[in-house]
Amino acid sequence: MHRFAVLLLLIALPAFAQTTVDAQDVDTKLDRVLKAFESLNHRLDALEKRVDDGLWFDRIGDVATVEKVRLYGPPKWKEESPTAIGAGNPLKFWAYVFIPLDHDRKSSAPLLIFSHGGVHGDFSTYYTHIVREMLAQGYVVIAPEYRGSTGYGRGVYENIDYGGLETEDAHACRNYVLENYPFVDDDRVGMIGWSHGGLISLLNIFNHPDDYACAYAGVPVSDLIARLGYLDDDYRDLFRADHHIGQDISENIEEYKRRSPAWNAEKLETPLLVFTNTNDEDVNVLEVEHLIQALKAEDKEFEYEIFEDFPGGHSFDRLDTRQAQEIRLRIYKFLAKYLKPPHEFKNVVELHDAGYR
């Protein structure tokens, strides 16, 4: 809950407590108050998103054209009422498009689909340095604000489909760019993402192996069954919510397997690089180890590294440190083998100069 909302709640409760009502009436009124603050949280998230959108132009505008486009993916995976008005319609979402300013549109360019992390996260200027690094190499970048993202109100938030049709929103971004920017090479399309974004990268190449030349999955959520076992009830509630899966793992284990890359390893056909870290405080390394073991069991070819207690934990290769930059250089070299960007980095100095003004 936002600090402002908490402050208002603390102000309101004393006056509320002085009212003489029965226990049921108290519960009813308190529930209304909490719902009102939940709505306020969504409004504050939307305000933060608008502010951050403006920052994108400030931080990227010197090297890229920036567009925010409205797209659509498949209909909701489950409808409250299949006969309600609008039921079955494609689900609309936003996406950011970044195109290098210095790209000659008479020549071809590779594309990266970059999915953000967080159960209910968003694509924010946290990623400024990474997007600048991609642009400097000549990549066109599209970043989906897939169903369930934060900053677009309760409706988008409650459309969450973690490990489900959100992956098709990312795939719709690929198709949008190829249909609308003829200079983008449809044979040089890659996926990249960290954490939840890593899961989306994995499931996308599993479901559409012919549409991607390669993928990077950093500290990817890999096994929801294990993950919901070691995290707390607040996290589990995000999946048990009626607007989401609505069931515990014990009630529908197959549904959680369907949404977990480690349980779908037999589908890998695309060149893949996976990095993880033993001191990750978010995605425990055991999840990614399960993914690695499952891919090996299926005799799949892929590249990976398990970093040992690397500084930065979950964010170890996204930080601004020289060590993190050196790891990102390795990631870009892997991608470059398949996507052939026009300006591949030769060293970490070039990477730093691109990412930081």
Secondary structure, 3 states (H helix, E strand, C coil): CCHHHHHHHHHHHHHHHCCCCCHHHHHHHHHHHHHHHHHHHHHHHHHHHHHHHHHHHHHHCCCEEEEEEEEEECCCCCCCCCCCCCCCCCEEEEEEEEEECCCCCCCCEEEEEEECCCCCCCCCHHHHHHHHHHHHCCCEEEEEECCCCCCCHHHHHCCCCCCCCHHHHHHHHHHHHHHHCCCEEEEEEEEEEECHHHHHHHHHHHHCHHHCCEEEEECCCCCHHHHHHHCCHHHHHHHHCCCCCCCCHHHCHHHHHHCCHHHHHHHCCCCEEEEEECCCCCCCHHHHHHHHHHHHHCCCCCEEEEECCCCCHHHCCCCCCHHHHHHHHHHHHHHHHHHCCCCCCCCHHHHHHHHCC
